[in-house]
Amino acid sequence: MISDKPTNTIVTISKEQLSKLPAASFKGEIHVIDKVEMIDDAVKTLREAAVIGFDTETRPSFRKGHLHVVSLLQLSTRDTCFLFRINRIGLTQSLIDLLQDPGVTKIGLSIHDDFHSLGKVSPIEPAGFIDLQHYVKEFRIIDNSLSRIYAVLFNHRISKGQRLTNWEADTLTHPQQGYAALDAQACIEIYDYLSSGQFNPDASPYLTEPPETPATSN
């Protein structure tokens, strides 16, 4: 069946549409890894997964010119997320090897920024990564944020209420843990849905025509 939709249409969600969606929540187990001796068992479990979701969190700074290093590394399977407290345990060789292994598929979003930050903790040459910011463009989705991409596909909103909380606190709260875990798990959900062929851009309620480019005068 030939689609009657214009071929130059795009898929995007407005801020107003996003705000009206119900909030998504993490579904699965969460393990906080805050001791070095816990890392290798977590990495072993992750290596058994077909695909891994990836994200990081950094303690926000409210002073101009002052930046913190990465506080948290989130690596998730389809049902279990491991929260590695990098500010306490650093990046061990087993973790670095996992992030550099081209044979392990890892899904993230804007991973260049994450590894720029992780590189301040330890040198890493990431491999085996799929960046959703590029991947979704094949499906005419032009949004770049995880929250908007997730909303376009699943009609749920990833709340950002915990983003600016203290990721170096003595104990991560349950809302912090759920937020961090969902960000990593959502990467897998997005990839699984798109790669399975279930998403049809032409049938999306967020399909629209691109804004007109202003004419330039000679």
C-alpha positions in Angstrom: 0.0 0.0 0.0 1.5 3.3 -1.1 1.3 6.0 1.6 -0.4 9.3 0.7 1.6 11.2 3.3 4.2 13.7 1.9 7.6 12.2 1.9 9.1 15.2 3.7 7.0 14.9 6.8 8.6 14.6 10.1 7.8 13.2 13.6 8.1 15.5 16.5 6.2 16.2 19.8 5.5 19.7 21.1 6.2 20.8 24.7 2.5 21.2 25.3 1.8 17.7 24.0 4.6 16.3 26.1 3.3 17.9 29.3 -0.1 16.2 29.0 1.3 12.7 28.8 1.3 10.4 31.9 4.6 9.8 33.6 6.6 6.7 32.8 8.2 4.6 35.5 11.0 2.1 35.7 9.9 -1.6 35.7 12.5 -4.0 36.9 15.2 -4.5 39.5 17.7 -1.9 40.6 21.1 -2.7 42.1 23.2 0.2 43.5 26.9 -0.7 43.0 28.8 1.4 45.6 31.7 -1.0 46.5 34.5 -2.1 44.2 34.0 -5.8 45.1 30.5 -5.6 43.7 31.5 -4.6 40.2 32.7 -7.8 38.6 29.5 -9.7 39.4 27.4 -6.9 37.9 29.6 -6.8 34.8 29.2 -10.5 34.4 25.4 -10.2 34.4 25.5 -7.4 32.0 27.7 -9.4 29.6 25.1 -12.1 29.4 22.5 -9.6 28.1 21.7 -9.3 24.4 21.7 -5.5 24.6 22.6 -2.9 27.3 21.1 0.5 28.0 23.6 3.2 28.9 23.4 6.6 30.6 25.3 8.8 33.2 24.4 11.3 35.8 26.5 14.2 37.1 26.0 16.3 40.2 24.8 19.7 39.1 26.9 22.7 39.7 25.2 26.0 40.5 28.5 28.0 40.4 29.7 29.4 37.1 32.8 27.7 35.8 32.7 24.9 38.4 31.9 21.4 37.0 31.7 18.1 38.7 32.9 14.8 37.2 30.5 11.9 36.5 28.7 10.7 39.6 26.8 7.7 38.3 27.0 5.2 35.4 23.8 3.4 34.6 24.0 0.1 32.7 20.7 -1.8 32.2 19.5 -5.0 30.7 15.9 -5.3 29.7 14.8 -6.0 33.3 17.7 -5.0 35.6 19.6 -1.8 36.0 23.0 -1.4 37.7 23.8 2.0 39.1 27.6 2.3 39.4 28.5 5.1 41.9 31.6 6.3 40.0 32.3 9.1 42.4 33.0 6.4 45.0 34.3 3.4 43.1 35.8 4.9 40.0 36.1 3.0 36.7 37.6 -0.4 37.1 39.2 -2.4 34.3 36.2 -4.7 34.0 33.9 -1.8 33.5 36.2 -0.1 31.0 36.6 -3.4 29.1 32.8 -3.7 28.8 32.4 -0.1 27.5 35.2 -0.8 25.0 34.0 -4.2 23.8 32.7 -4.0 20.2 31.0 -7.3 20.6 28.6 -6.0 23.2 25.7 -3.9 21.9 25.1 -0.8 24.0 22.4 1.8 23.4 22.7 5.4 24.6 21.8 8.9 23.6 24.3 11.7 22.9 27.1 9.3 24.0 29.8 11.7 22.9 28.9 14.0 25.8 28.8 11.1 28.3 32.2 9.9 27.3 33.7 13.3 27.3 32.8 13.4 31.0 33.8 9.8 31.7 37.1 10.4 30.1 37.9 12.8 32.9 37.7 9.8 35.2 39.7 7.3 33.0 40.6 7.2 29.3 38.0 5.1 27.4 37.7 4.3 23.7 34.0 3.3 23.5 32.9 0.6 21.1 29.7 -1.3 20.3 27.5 1.7 20.8 24.4 2.8 19.0 23.5 6.5 19.5 19.8 7.0 19.4 20.1 10.6 18.4 21.4 9.4 15.0 19.4 6.1 14.9 15.9 7.7 15.2 16.5 10.0 12.2 16.1 6.9 10.0 12.4 6.9 11.2 12.0 10.7 10.6 11.9 11.4 14.3 13.7 14.8 14.6 13.6 15.2 18.4 16.9 14.8 20.2 16.0 14.4 23.8 15.3 11.0 25.4 12.1 12.2 26.9 10.7 13.4 23.6 11.7 10.4 21.7 10.2 8.1 24.3 7.0 10.1 24.3 6.7 9.9 20.5 6.9 6.2 20.6 5.1 5.2 23.8 2.9 8.2 24.7 4.5 8.5 28.2 6.6 11.2 29.6 10.0 10.7 31.3 9.9 13.1 34.2 13.0 15.2 34.7 12.3 16.2 38.2 15.3 14.3 39.6 17.8 15.5 37.1 19.2 18.4 39.2 19.4 16.5 42.5 22.6 15.6 44.3 24.0 12.5 42.6 26.9 12.4 45.2 24.6 12.2 48.2 25.4 9.6 50.8 22.4 7.6 49.8 20.5 7.8 46.5 16.8 8.2 47.1 14.2 5.8 45.5 13.1 8.6 43.2 16.7 9.2 42.1 17.3 5.5 41.5 14.1 5.1 39.5 14.8 8.1 37.4 18.4 7.0 36.7 17.4 3.4 35.9 14.5 4.5 33.6 16.9 6.6 31.5 19.0 3.6 30.7 16.2 1.1 30.3 14.3 3.6 28.0 17.2 3.4 25.6 16.7 -0.3 25.1 12.9 0.1 24.8 13.3 2.7 22.1 15.9 0.6 20.2 13.8 -2.6 20.5 10.6 -0.9 19.3 12.2 0.8 16.3 14.4 -2.2 15.2 11.5 -4.5 15.4 9.7 -2.6 12.6 6.7 -1.8 14.7 6.9 1.9 14.3 5.3 3.5 11.2 6.1 7.2 11.0 3.2 7.8 8.7 0.8 6.5 11.3 2.2 8.5 14.2 -0.1 11.1 15.8 3.0 13.3 16.0 3.5 13.4 12.2 3.7 16.9 10.9 5.2 18.9 8.0 8.6 20.6 8.7 8.5 24.4 9.2 9.0 26.4 6.1 12.5 27.8 5.6 12.4 31.6 5.2 13.2 32.7 1.7 16.6 34.4 1.3 16.9 37.5 -0.8 19.6 37.9 -3.5 
